[in-house]
Amino acid sequence: MEKLIEEYSRDYELLREAIEGLSEEELRFQPAPTKWSIHQILIHVTDSEILATHRLRKVLAEEEPLLLSFDQEAWSDNLGYERLDRERHMLLFQMLRVSMQPLLENLTPEQLVRVGQYPDGARYTFKELLGLRVQHVRDHLAQIERVKQALSKDS
């Protein structure tokens, strides 16, 4: 669990490293009309984190709470990700993760196995949900690398 918490706490730093030195044009490059730019990926990661932080807290605070998902394409399309301030979103991501640290540092074995359930019946423990957060960022770091590779082929 210690390793998982450490990885979770490093994600902001990893996202920052992934975009270091990129120009605004590079950050907004879309490898295809239906593919997200790095800018859009970062906004999505933060929006997802808003909901995930809520889910994690619900599982710690409530008895087998209902957990809800979101339509990421609808959020991207209808919230105008291209117009949103990336730096503010990155700061929000960082603050959401920092806000979880005191809870993570004081977890009991009982809290790790507390469960939340999605409407489709899928059930996840707190520990599993935390692991999904780390994996989510890892997946998007890989996506950022693919966009950077497409960018280098495009230039």
DSSP file with accessible surface (Angstrom, degrees, kcal/mol):
  #  RESIDUE AA STRUCTURE BP1 BP2  ACC     N-H-->O    O-->H-N    N-H-->O    O-->H-N    TCO  KAPPA ALPHA  PHI   PSI    X-CA   Y-CA   Z-CA
    1    1 A M     >        0   0   63      0, 0.0     4,-2.5     0, 0.0     5,-0.2   0.000 360.0 360.0 360.0 -35.5    0.0    0.0    0.0
    2    2 A E  H  >  +     0   0  168      1,-0.2     4,-2.3     2,-0.2     5,-0.1   0.904 360.0  49.3 -59.1 -42.5    2.9    2.3    0.8
    3    3 A K  H  > S+     0   0  145      2,-0.2     4,-2.6     1,-0.2    -1,-0.2   0.908 110.0  51.4 -64.0 -41.5    4.1    2.0   -2.8
    4    4 A L  H  > S+     0   0   31      2,-0.2     4,-2.6     1,-0.2    -2,-0.2   0.929 110.5  47.8 -62.3 -44.2    0.7    2.7   -4.2
    5    5 A I  H  X S+     0   0   28     -4,-2.5     4,-2.4     2,-0.2    -1,-0.2   0.909 111.2  51.6 -64.9 -39.0    0.3    5.9   -2.1
    6    6 A E  H  X S+     0   0  114     -4,-2.3     4,-1.0    -5,-0.2    -2,-0.2   0.932 111.1  47.0 -63.6 -44.2    3.8    7.0   -3.2
    7    7 A E  H >X S+     0   0   49     -4,-2.6     3,-0.8     1,-0.2     4,-0.7   0.926 111.0  52.5 -62.1 -44.8    2.9    6.5   -6.9
    8    8 A Y  H >< S+     0   0    0     -4,-2.6     3,-0.9     1,-0.2     4,-0.3   0.912 108.7  50.2 -56.8 -41.9   -0.4    8.4   -6.4
    9    9 A S  H 3< S+     0   0   57     -4,-2.4     4,-0.3     1,-0.2    -1,-0.2   0.685 108.2  54.1 -74.9 -15.6    1.5   11.3   -4.8
   10   10 A R  H <X S+     0   0   89     -4,-1.0     4,-2.3    -3,-0.8    -1,-0.2   0.543  80.2  92.8 -92.3  -9.4    4.0   11.5   -7.7
   11   11 A D  H <X S+     0   0    0     -3,-0.9     4,-2.4    -4,-0.7     5,-0.2   0.868  82.5  52.5 -59.9 -39.1    1.4   11.7  -10.5
   12   12 A Y  H  > S+     0   0   45     -4,-0.3     4,-2.5    -3,-0.2    -1,-0.2   0.951 110.9  48.4 -60.1 -46.7    1.4   15.5  -10.7
   13   13 A E  H  > S+     0   0   98     -4,-0.3     4,-2.6     1,-0.2    -2,-0.2   0.899 110.7  51.2 -60.1 -41.2    5.1   15.6  -11.0
   14   14 A L  H  X S+     0   0   29     -4,-2.3     4,-2.0     2,-0.2    -1,-0.2   0.894 109.6  49.7 -65.3 -39.2    5.0   12.9  -13.7
   15   15 A L  H  X S+     0   0    1     -4,-2.4     4,-1.1     2,-0.2    -2,-0.2   0.924 111.0  49.8 -64.7 -43.2    2.5   15.0  -15.7
   16   16 A R  H >X S+     0   0   66     -4,-2.5     4,-0.8     1,-0.2     3,-0.6   0.921 110.9  49.4 -59.9 -46.0    4.6   18.1  -15.4
   17   17 A E  H >< S+     0   0   96     -4,-2.6     3,-0.6     1,-0.2    -1,-0.2   0.879 105.3  58.8 -61.4 -37.1    7.7   16.2  -16.6
   18   18 A A  H 3< S+     0   0    9     -4,-2.0    -1,-0.2     1,-0.2    -2,-0.2   0.788 114.2  35.7 -64.9 -27.4    5.7   14.8  -19.6
   19   19 A I  H X< S+     0   0   14     -4,-1.1     3,-2.1    -3,-0.6    -1,-0.2   0.442  84.2 133.0-107.3   0.9    4.9   18.3  -20.8
   20   20 A E  T << S+     0   0  153     -4,-0.8     3,-0.1    -3,-0.6    -3,-0.1  -0.239  77.8   8.1 -57.2 130.9    8.2   20.1  -19.9
   21   21 A G  T 3  S+     0   0   80      1,-0.3     2,-0.3     0, 0.0    -1,-0.3   0.422  92.0 136.7  81.6  -1.2    9.6   22.2  -22.7
   22   22 A L    <   -     0   0   35     -3,-2.1    -1,-0.3     1,-0.1     2,-0.1  -0.600  49.7-130.2 -81.5 139.4    6.5   21.8  -25.0
   23   23 A S     >  -     0   0   52     -2,-0.3     4,-2.6    -3,-0.1     5,-0.2  -0.349  26.0-106.0 -78.5 166.6    5.3   24.9  -26.8
   24   24 A E  H  > S+     0   0   87      1,-0.2     4,-1.5     2,-0.2    15,-0.1   0.902 123.4  53.4 -59.2 -40.6    1.7   26.0  -26.8
   25   25 A E  H  > S+     0   0  165      1,-0.2     4,-0.5     2,-0.2    -1,-0.2   0.918 110.2  46.9 -61.7 -42.2    1.4   24.8  -30.4
   26   26 A E  H >4 S+     0   0   67      1,-0.2     3,-0.9     2,-0.2    12,-0.4   0.903 109.7  53.3 -67.2 -39.6    2.8   21.4  -29.5
   27   27 A L  H 3< S+     0   0    9     -4,-2.6    12,-3.0     1,-0.2    13,-0.3   0.790 113.6  43.6 -65.5 -25.9    0.4   21.1  -26.5
   28   28 A R  H 3< S+     0   0   94     -4,-1.5    -1,-0.2    -5,-0.2     2,-0.2   0.430  83.5 122.4-102.6   2.4   -2.6   21.8  -28.7
   29   29 A F    <<  -     0   0   35     -3,-0.9     9,-0.5    -4,-0.5    10,-0.1  -0.446  48.6-155.0 -66.2 128.7   -1.5   19.5  -31.6
   30   30 A Q        -     0   0   86     -2,-0.2     7,-0.2     7,-0.2     6,-0.1  -0.941   8.8-151.7-106.8 122.1   -4.2   16.9  -32.4
   31   31 A P  S    S+     0   0   47      0, 0.0    -1,-0.1     0, 0.0     5,-0.1   0.725  83.4   0.1 -66.1 -20.2   -2.8   13.8  -34.0
   32   32 A A  S >  S-     0   0   33      3,-0.3     3,-1.8    -3,-0.0     0, 0.0  -0.963  83.6 -99.6-159.1 159.0   -6.2   13.2  -35.7
   33   33 A P  T 3  S+     0   0  125      0, 0.0    -1,-0.0     0, 0.0     0, 0.0   0.815 124.4  40.8 -56.0 -30.7   -9.5   15.1  -35.7
   34   34 A T  T 3  S+     0   0  125      2,-0.1     2,-0.4    -4,-0.0     0, 0.0   0.405 100.1  91.1 -98.9   3.8  -11.0   12.7  -33.2
   35   35 A K  S <  S-     0   0  119     -3,-1.8    -3,-0.3     1,-0.0     2,-0.1  -0.791  77.8-115.1-102.1 144.0   -7.9   12.4  -31.0
   36   36 A W        -     0   0   15     -2,-0.4     2,-0.1    -6,-0.1    -2,-0.1  -0.427  21.0-128.5 -75.9 147.0   -7.2   14.6  -28.0
   37   37 A S     >  -     0   0    4     -7,-0.2     4,-2.4    -2,-0.1     5,-0.2  -0.381  33.1-103.5 -78.0 168.9   -4.4   17.1  -27.8
   38   38 A I  H  > S+     0   0    0     -9,-0.5     4,-2.5   -12,-0.4     5,-0.2   0.913 125.0  56.6 -61.7 -39.5   -2.1   17.0  -24.8
   39   39 A H  H  > S+     0   0    0    -12,-3.0     4,-1.9     1,-0.2    -1,-0.2   0.944 109.1  44.8 -54.5 -50.4   -3.9   20.1  -23.6
   40   40 A Q  H  > S+     0   0   16    -13,-0.3     4,-2.7     1,-0.2    -1,-0.2   0.874 109.8  55.6 -64.9 -37.7   -7.2   18.2  -23.7
   41   41 A I  H  X S+     0   0    0     -4,-2.4     4,-2.8     1,-0.2    -1,-0.2   0.931 107.8  49.0 -59.6 -44.8   -5.7   15.2  -22.1
   42   42 A L  H  X S+     0   0    1     -4,-2.5     4,-1.8     2,-0.2    -2,-0.2   0.891 111.0  48.9 -65.6 -38.1   -4.6   17.3  -19.1
   43   43 A I  H  X S+     0   0    0     -4,-1.9     4,-2.8    -5,-0.2    -1,-0.2   0.941 112.7  49.3 -64.9 -44.6   -8.0   18.9  -18.7
   44   44 A H  H  X S+     0   0    1     -4,-2.7     4,-3.1     1,-0.2     5,-0.3   0.918 106.9  54.3 -59.8 -45.5   -9.6   15.4  -18.9
   45   45 A V  H  X S+     0   0    0     -4,-2.8     4,-1.9     1,-0.2    -1,-0.2   0.914 111.8  45.6 -57.9 -39.9   -7.2   14.0  -16.3
   46   46 A T  H  X S+     0   0    1     -4,-1.8     4,-2.1     2,-0.2    -2,-0.2   0.933 111.8  49.8 -70.3 -44.8   -8.2   16.8  -13.9
   47   47 A D  H  X S+     0   0   11     -4,-2.8     4,-1.6     1,-0.2    -2,-0.2   0.924 112.2  49.2 -59.2 -42.7  -11.9   16.5  -14.6
   48   48 A S  H  X S+     0   0    5     -4,-3.1     4,-2.6     1,-0.2    -1,-0.2   0.891 108.2  54.3 -62.4 -37.0  -11.6   12.8  -13.9
   49   49 A E  H  X S+     0   0    0     -4,-1.9     4,-2.9    -5,-0.3     5,-0.3   0.862 101.2  58.7 -67.2 -35.7   -9.7   13.5  -10.7
   50   50 A I  H  X S+     0   0   64     -4,-2.1     4,-1.6     1,-0.2    -1,-0.2   0.958 113.2  38.9 -56.3 -49.4  -12.5   15.7   -9.4
   51   51 A L  H  X S+     0   0   40     -4,-1.6     4,-2.4     1,-0.2    -2,-0.2   0.894 115.0  52.8 -70.0 -39.1  -14.9   12.8   -9.7
   52   52 A A  H  X S+     0   0    1     -4,-2.6     4,-2.9     2,-0.2     5,-0.2   0.899 106.6  52.3 -66.2 -39.5  -12.4   10.2   -8.5
   53   53 A T  H  X S+     0   0    7     -4,-2.9     4,-2.4     1,-0.2    -1,-0.2   0.923 109.8  50.3 -62.1 -40.9  -11.6   12.3   -5.3
   54   54 A H  H  X S+     0   0  112     -4,-1.6     4,-2.5    -5,-0.3    -2,-0.2   0.932 111.3  48.3 -60.8 -45.3  -15.3   12.4   -4.6
   55   55 A R  H  X S+     0   0   23     -4,-2.4     4,-2.4     2,-0.2    -2,-0.2   0.923 110.8  50.1 -61.9 -46.5  -15.6    8.6   -5.1
   56   56 A L  H  X S+     0   0    2     -4,-2.9     4,-1.8     1,-0.2    -1,-0.2   0.925 113.0  46.3 -59.5 -44.0  -12.6    7.9   -2.8
   57   57 A R  H  X S+     0   0  102     -4,-2.4     4,-2.2    -5,-0.2    -1,-0.2   0.891 110.1  53.9 -67.0 -39.4  -14.0   10.1   -0.1
   58   58 A K  H  X S+     0   0   43     -4,-2.5     4,-3.3     1,-0.2    -1,-0.2   0.919 107.6  50.9 -59.6 -43.7  -17.5    8.6   -0.4
   59   59 A V  H  < S+     0   0    0     -4,-2.4     5,-0.2     1,-0.2    -1,-0.2   0.893 113.5  44.9 -64.6 -37.4  -16.1    5.1    0.1
   60   60 A L  H  < S+     0   0   23     -4,-1.8    -1,-0.2    -5,-0.2    -2,-0.2   0.849 123.6  34.6 -71.8 -32.7  -14.2    6.2    3.2
   61   61 A A  H  < S+     0   0   81     -4,-2.2     2,-0.3    -5,-0.1    -2,-0.2   0.793 113.2  50.6 -95.9 -30.6  -17.2    8.1    4.7
   62   62 A E  S  < S-     0   0   85     -4,-3.3     2,-0.7    -5,-0.2    -1,-0.0  -0.753  83.7-104.1-115.4 158.7  -20.3    6.2    3.7
   63   63 A E  S    S-     0   0  149     -2,-0.3    -3,-0.1     1,-0.2    53,-0.1  -0.705  93.5 -32.6 -82.3 114.5  -21.5    2.6    3.9
   64   64 A E  S    S-     0   0  103     -2,-0.7    -1,-0.2    51,-0.4    52,-0.2   0.877  87.6-160.7  40.7  61.3  -21.2    1.0    0.4
   65   65 A P        -     0   0    6      0, 0.0    52,-2.7     0, 0.0     2,-0.4  -0.231  21.1-104.2 -70.1 158.6  -22.0    4.2   -1.5
   66   66 A L  B     -a  117   0A  97     50,-0.2     2,-0.4    -8,-0.0    52,-0.2  -0.679  36.4-154.3 -79.1 129.9  -23.2    4.4   -5.0
   67   67 A L        -     0   0    1     50,-3.0     2,-0.3    -2,-0.4    49,-0.0  -0.910   6.1-154.1-109.8 136.4  -20.4    5.6   -7.3
   68   68 A L        -     0   0  108     -2,-0.4     2,-0.1    50,-0.1   -13,-0.1  -0.841   1.7-151.8-114.1 149.0  -21.1    7.3  -10.6
   69   69 A S        -     0   0   88     -2,-0.3     2,-0.3   -17,-0.0    -1,-0.0  -0.370  14.3-134.7 -98.5-176.0  -19.1    7.6  -13.8
   70   70 A F        -     0   0   44     -2,-0.1     2,-1.1     4,-0.0     3,-0.1  -0.970  19.7-111.5-142.2 157.9  -19.1   10.4  -16.4
   71   71 A D     >  -     0   0   99     -2,-0.3     4,-2.3     1,-0.2     5,-0.2  -0.769  30.1-168.5 -88.7  97.8  -19.2   10.6  -20.2
   72   72 A Q  H  > S+     0   0   76     -2,-1.1     4,-2.4     1,-0.2    -1,-0.2   0.838  84.0  52.4 -62.5 -34.2  -15.7   11.9  -20.9
   73   73 A E  H  > S+     0   0   88      2,-0.2     4,-3.0     1,-0.2     5,-0.3   0.918 109.3  49.5 -67.9 -41.3  -16.5   12.7  -24.6
   74   74 A A  H  > S+     0   0   28      2,-0.2     4,-3.2     1,-0.2     5,-0.3   0.915 111.9  49.2 -62.8 -41.9  -19.6   14.8  -23.5
   75   75 A W  H  X S+     0   0   75     -4,-2.3     4,-2.0     2,-0.2    -2,-0.2   0.940 113.6  45.9 -62.7 -46.6  -17.4   16.7  -21.0
   76   76 A S  H  <>S+     0   0    3     -4,-2.4     5,-1.6    -5,-0.2     4,-0.4   0.938 120.3  39.0 -61.4 -46.4  -14.7   17.3  -23.5
   77   77 A D  H  <5S+     0   0  111     -4,-3.0     3,-0.4     1,-0.2    -2,-0.2   0.927 123.0  37.9 -71.1 -46.3  -17.2   18.5  -26.2
   78   78 A N  H  <5S+     0   0  129     -4,-3.2    -3,-0.2    -5,-0.3    -1,-0.2   0.659 115.1  50.5 -87.8 -17.6  -19.6   20.4  -24.1
   79   79 A L  T  <5S-     0   0   80     -4,-2.0    -1,-0.2    -5,-0.3    -2,-0.2   0.439 104.7-124.8 -97.0  -0.8  -17.3   22.0  -21.6
   80   80 A G  T >>5 -     0   0    1     -4,-0.4     3,-2.4    -3,-0.4     4,-0.7   0.961  29.5-171.3  61.6  56.9  -15.0   23.3  -24.4
   81   81 A Y  G >4<S+     0   0    0     -5,-1.6     3,-1.0     1,-0.3    -1,-0.1   0.811  80.7  63.6 -50.7 -34.4  -11.7   21.8  -23.3
   82   82 A E  G 34 S+     0   0   90     -6,-0.3    -1,-0.3     1,-0.3     4,-0.1   0.772 105.3  46.1 -65.5 -21.4   -9.8   23.8  -25.9
   83   83 A R  G <4 S+     0   0  182     -3,-2.4    -1,-0.3    -4,-0.1    -2,-0.2   0.551  92.3 102.2 -94.6 -10.5  -10.9   27.1  -24.2
   84   84 A L  S << S-     0   0   50     -3,-1.0     2,-0.8    -4,-0.7   -41,-0.1  -0.433  81.7-104.7 -80.9 154.4  -10.1   26.0  -20.6
   85   85 A D     >  -     0   0   76      1,-0.2     4,-1.8    -2,-0.1     5,-0.1  -0.656  26.8-163.8 -82.2 110.8   -7.1   27.2  -18.7
   86   86 A R  H  > S+     0   0   24     -2,-0.8     4,-2.7     1,-0.2     5,-0.2   0.885  86.5  54.0 -62.5 -42.6   -4.6   24.2  -18.6
   87   87 A E  H  > S+     0   0   89      1,-0.2     4,-2.3     2,-0.2    -1,-0.2   0.899 107.9  49.7 -64.4 -39.3   -2.5   25.7  -15.8
   88   88 A R  H  > S+     0   0  184      2,-0.2     4,-2.3     1,-0.2    -1,-0.2   0.893 112.0  49.2 -64.8 -38.7   -5.5   26.2  -13.5
   89   89 A H  H  X S+     0   0   30     -4,-1.8     4,-2.7     2,-0.2    -2,-0.2   0.900 109.6  50.8 -67.9 -39.3   -6.5   22.6  -14.2
   90   90 A M  H  X S+     0   0    1     -4,-2.7     4,-2.5     2,-0.2    -2,-0.2   0.915 111.1  49.1 -63.3 -40.9   -3.0   21.3  -13.4
   91   91 A L  H  X S+     0   0   92     -4,-2.3     4,-2.7     2,-0.2    -2,-0.2   0.914 110.5  50.7 -63.8 -41.2   -3.1   23.3  -10.1
   92   92 A L  H  X S+     0   0   69     -4,-2.3     4,-2.8     2,-0.2     5,-0.2   0.928 109.1  51.1 -62.9 -43.9   -6.5   21.8   -9.3
   93   93 A F  H  X S+     0   0    0     -4,-2.7     4,-2.3     1,-0.2     5,-0.2   0.951 111.4  48.2 -56.3 -48.4   -5.2   18.3  -10.0
   94   94 A Q  H  X S+     0   0   59     -4,-2.5     4,-2.7     1,-0.2    -2,-0.2   0.923 112.6  48.1 -59.4 -44.6   -2.3   19.0   -7.7
   95   95 A M  H  X S+     0   0   91     -4,-2.7     4,-2.6     2,-0.2    -1,-0.2   0.885 109.3  52.9 -67.1 -37.9   -4.5   20.3   -5.0
   96   96 A L  H  X S+     0   0   29     -4,-2.8     4,-0.9     2,-0.2    -1,-0.2   0.938 112.6  44.8 -62.1 -44.2   -7.0   17.4   -5.2
   97   97 A R  H >X S+     0   0    9     -4,-2.3     4,-0.8    -5,-0.2     3,-0.8   0.927 113.5  49.6 -66.4 -43.0   -4.1   15.0   -4.8
   98   98 A V  H >< S+     0   0   80     -4,-2.7     3,-0.9     1,-0.2    -1,-0.2   0.892 105.5  58.6 -62.3 -37.8   -2.6   17.0   -1.9
   99   99 A S  H 3< S+     0   0   46     -4,-2.6     4,-0.4     1,-0.3    -1,-0.2   0.768 104.5  51.6 -65.1 -23.4   -6.0   17.1   -0.2
  100  100 A M  H <X S+     0   0    0     -4,-0.9     4,-2.5    -3,-0.8     3,-0.4   0.694  87.3  85.7 -84.1 -19.5   -6.1   13.3   -0.2
  101  101 A Q  H <X S+     0   0   36     -3,-0.9     4,-2.7    -4,-0.8     5,-0.2   0.890  86.0  50.4 -54.4 -48.6   -2.6   12.9    1.5
  102  102 A P  H  > S+     0   0   74      0, 0.0     4,-0.7     0, 0.0    -1,-0.2   0.894 113.4  47.6 -59.6 -36.1   -3.8   13.2    5.1
  103  103 A L  H >4 S+     0   0   63     -3,-0.4     3,-0.6    -4,-0.4    -2,-0.2   0.920 113.3  47.5 -67.7 -42.9   -6.4   10.6    4.5
  104  104 A L  H >< S+     0   0    3     -4,-2.5     3,-1.1     1,-0.2    -1,-0.2   0.869 107.8  55.6 -66.9 -36.5   -4.0    8.3    2.8
  105  105 A E  H 3< S+     0   0  134     -4,-2.7    -1,-0.2     1,-0.2    -2,-0.2   0.697 113.7  41.2 -70.1 -17.3   -1.4    8.6    5.5
  106  106 A N  T << S+     0   0  118     -4,-0.7    -1,-0.2    -3,-0.6    -2,-0.2   0.115  80.5 141.9-119.0  20.6   -3.8    7.5    8.2
  107  107 A L    <   -     0   0   33     -3,-1.1    -3,-0.1     4,-0.1    -4,-0.0  -0.367  38.3-146.9 -65.3 140.5   -5.7    4.7    6.4
  108  108 A T     >  -     0   0   56      1,-0.1     4,-1.6    -2,-0.1     3,-0.5  -0.683  27.9-109.6 -98.7 160.3   -6.6    1.7    8.6
  109  109 A P  H  > S+     0   0   94      0, 0.0     4,-0.8     0, 0.0    -1,-0.1   0.871 120.8  56.3 -56.2 -34.2   -6.7   -1.9    7.2
  110  110 A E  H >4 S+     0   0  132      1,-0.2     3,-0.6     2,-0.2     4,-0.3   0.871 103.7  52.7 -66.1 -37.3  -10.5   -1.7    7.5
  111  111 A Q  H >4 S+     0   0   54     -3,-0.5     3,-1.2     1,-0.2    15,-0.4   0.848  99.5  63.2 -68.0 -33.5  -10.7    1.4    5.3
  112  112 A L  H 3< S+     0   0   33     -4,-1.6    15,-2.1     1,-0.3    16,-0.3   0.802 107.4  43.1 -60.7 -28.9   -8.7   -0.2    2.5
  113  113 A V  T << S+     0   0   95     -4,-0.8    -1,-0.3    -3,-0.6    -2,-0.2   0.351  81.5 124.4-104.1   7.4  -11.4   -2.8    2.0
  114  114 A R    <   -     0   0   58     -3,-1.2    12,-1.8    -4,-0.3     2,-0.4  -0.383  54.5-137.5 -62.2 147.9  -14.4   -0.5    2.3
  115  115 A V  E     - B   0 125A  26     10,-0.2   -51,-0.4   -56,-0.1     2,-0.3  -0.863  22.9-171.2-121.6 143.6  -16.5   -0.8   -0.9
  116  116 A G  E     - B   0 124A   0      8,-2.4     8,-2.4    -2,-0.4     2,-0.4  -0.916  17.3-147.0-121.8 155.8  -18.3    1.4   -3.3
  117  117 A Q  E     -aB  66 123A  69    -52,-2.7   -50,-3.0    -2,-0.3     6,-0.2  -0.978   3.0-142.0-130.8 138.1  -20.6    0.2   -6.0
  118  118 A Y    >   -     0   0   25      4,-2.9     3,-2.5    -2,-0.4   -50,-0.1  -0.529  36.6-104.3 -87.7 159.7  -21.5    1.4   -9.5
  119  119 A P  T 3  S+     0   0   94      0, 0.0    -1,-0.1     0, 0.0   -51,-0.1   0.800 120.7  61.0 -55.8 -27.8  -25.0    1.2  -10.9
  120  120 A D  T 3  S-     0   0  132      2,-0.1     3,-0.1     1,-0.1    -3,-0.0   0.455 122.8-104.8 -79.7   1.1  -24.0   -1.8  -13.1
  121  121 A G  S <  S+     0   0   37     -3,-2.5     2,-0.1     1,-0.3    -1,-0.1   0.309  71.7 145.9  96.0  -9.7  -23.2   -3.7  -10.0
  122  122 A A        -     0   0   31     -5,-0.1    -4,-2.9     1,-0.0     2,-0.4  -0.438  32.9-157.8 -64.3 133.6  -19.4   -3.4  -10.2
  123  123 A R  E     -B  117   0A 113     -6,-0.2     2,-0.4    -2,-0.1    -6,-0.2  -0.939  11.9-177.3-119.7 137.3  -17.9   -3.2   -6.8
  124  124 A Y  E     -B  116   0A  82     -8,-2.4    -8,-2.4    -2,-0.4     2,-0.1  -0.996  19.9-133.3-135.1 140.6  -14.5   -1.8   -5.9
  125  125 A T  E  >  -B  115   0A  31     -2,-0.4     4,-2.7   -10,-0.2   -10,-0.2  -0.421  34.4-106.6 -80.3 165.0  -12.6   -1.5   -2.6
  126  126 A F  H  > S+     0   0    0    -12,-1.8     4,-2.6   -15,-0.4     5,-0.2   0.927 122.8  52.2 -55.8 -45.7  -10.9    1.8   -1.7
  127  127 A K  H  > S+     0   0   97    -15,-2.1     4,-2.3     1,-0.2    -1,-0.2   0.909 109.7  48.5 -60.7 -41.6   -7.5    0.2   -2.4
  128  128 A E  H  > S+     0   0  100    -16,-0.3     4,-2.2     2,-0.2    -1,-0.2   0.918 110.6  51.0 -64.5 -42.8   -8.7   -0.9   -5.9
  129  129 A L  H  X S+     0   0    8     -4,-2.7     4,-1.6     2,-0.2    -2,-0.2   0.902 109.8  50.1 -62.5 -39.4  -10.1    2.6   -6.6
  130  130 A L  H  X S+     0   0    0     -4,-2.6     4,-1.8     1,-0.2     3,-0.2   0.926 109.4  51.3 -65.0 -41.8   -6.8    4.2   -5.6
  131  131 A G  H  X S+     0   0   24     -4,-2.3     4,-2.6     1,-0.2    -1,-0.2   0.880 106.1  55.3 -61.2 -37.3   -5.0    1.8   -7.9
  132  132 A L  H  X S+     0   0   79     -4,-2.2     4,-2.5     1,-0.2    -1,-0.2   0.852 104.3  54.7 -64.2 -34.1   -7.3    2.8  -10.7
  133  133 A R  H  X S+     0   0   18     -4,-1.6     4,-1.8    -3,-0.2    -1,-0.2   0.927 109.9  45.6 -65.6 -43.6   -6.4    6.4  -10.2
  134  134 A V  H  X S+     0   0    6     -4,-1.8     4,-2.4     1,-0.2    -2,-0.2   0.944 114.5  48.4 -64.0 -45.3   -2.7    5.7  -10.5
  135  135 A Q  H  X S+     0   0   97     -4,-2.6     4,-2.9     1,-0.2    -2,-0.2   0.882 106.5  57.7 -63.5 -37.0   -3.4    3.5  -13.6
  136  136 A H  H  X S+     0   0   30     -4,-2.5     4,-2.0     1,-0.2    -1,-0.2   0.936 109.2  44.0 -59.2 -47.1   -5.5    6.3  -15.1
  137  137 A V  H  X S+     0   0    0     -4,-1.8     4,-2.6     2,-0.2    -1,-0.2   0.923 112.4  52.8 -65.7 -41.0   -2.7    8.7  -15.0
  138  138 A R  H  X S+     0   0   58     -4,-2.4     4,-2.1     1,-0.2    -2,-0.2   0.915 108.3  51.3 -60.4 -41.3   -0.2    6.1  -16.3
  139  139 A D  H  X S+     0   0   85     -4,-2.9     4,-1.8     1,-0.2    -1,-0.2   0.911 112.6  45.5 -61.5 -41.2   -2.5    5.4  -19.3
  140  140 A H  H  X S+     0   0   20     -4,-2.0     4,-2.6     2,-0.2    -2,-0.2   0.822 107.4  56.8 -76.9 -27.4   -2.7    9.1  -20.1
  141  141 A L  H  X S+     0   0   26     -4,-2.6     4,-2.1     2,-0.2    -1,-0.2   0.921 108.9  48.0 -64.3 -40.4    1.0    9.6  -19.7
  142  142 A A  H  X S+     0   0   44     -4,-2.1     4,-2.1     2,-0.2    -2,-0.2   0.899 110.4  51.8 -64.7 -39.1    1.4    6.9  -22.4
  143  143 A Q  H  X S+     0   0   36     -4,-1.8     4,-2.3     2,-0.2    -2,-0.2   0.908 107.2  52.7 -63.8 -41.3   -1.2    8.7  -24.5
  144  144 A I  H  X S+     0   0    0     -4,-2.6     4,-2.5     1,-0.2    -2,-0.2   0.921 108.0  51.4 -59.9 -42.7    0.8   12.0  -24.1
  145  145 A E  H  X S+     0   0   79     -4,-2.1     4,-2.3     1,-0.2    -1,-0.2   0.896 108.1  51.7 -62.7 -39.1    3.9   10.1  -25.4
  146  146 A R  H  X S+     0   0  141     -4,-2.1     4,-2.4     2,-0.2    -1,-0.2   0.904 109.5  49.6 -64.6 -39.1    2.0    8.9  -28.4
  147  147 A V  H  X S+     0   0    6     -4,-2.3     4,-2.5     2,-0.2    -2,-0.2   0.925 110.0  51.2 -65.0 -41.3    0.8   12.4  -29.2
  148  148 A K  H  X S+     0   0   52     -4,-2.5     4,-2.1     2,-0.2    -2,-0.2   0.903 110.2  49.7 -63.2 -38.8    4.5   13.6  -28.9
  149  149 A Q  H  X S+     0   0  111     -4,-2.3     4,-1.8     2,-0.2    -1,-0.2   0.920 111.1  48.5 -65.2 -42.7    5.6   10.9  -31.3
  150  150 A A  H  X S+     0   0   29     -4,-2.4     4,-1.9     1,-0.2    -2,-0.2   0.885 109.5  54.5 -63.2 -36.7    2.8   11.8  -33.8
  151  151 A L  H  X S+     0   0   24     -4,-2.5     4,-1.4     1,-0.2    -2,-0.2   0.918 106.6  49.5 -62.2 -44.5    4.0   15.4  -33.4
  152  152 A S  H  < S+     0   0   80     -4,-2.1    -1,-0.2     1,-0.2    -2,-0.2   0.851 112.2  48.6 -67.4 -30.6    7.5   14.6  -34.3
  153  153 A K  H  < S+     0   0  172     -4,-1.8    -1,-0.2     1,-0.2    -2,-0.2   0.823 109.9  53.1 -74.0 -31.2    6.3   12.6  -37.4
  154  154 A D  H  <        0   0  114     -4,-1.9    -2,-0.2    -5,-0.2    -1,-0.2   0.756 360.0 360.0 -75.8 -25.5    4.1   15.6  -38.4
  155  155 A S     <        0   0  126     -4,-1.4    -3,-0.0    -5,-0.1    -4,-0.0  -0.168 360.0 360.0 -85.1 360.0    6.9   18.1  -38.3
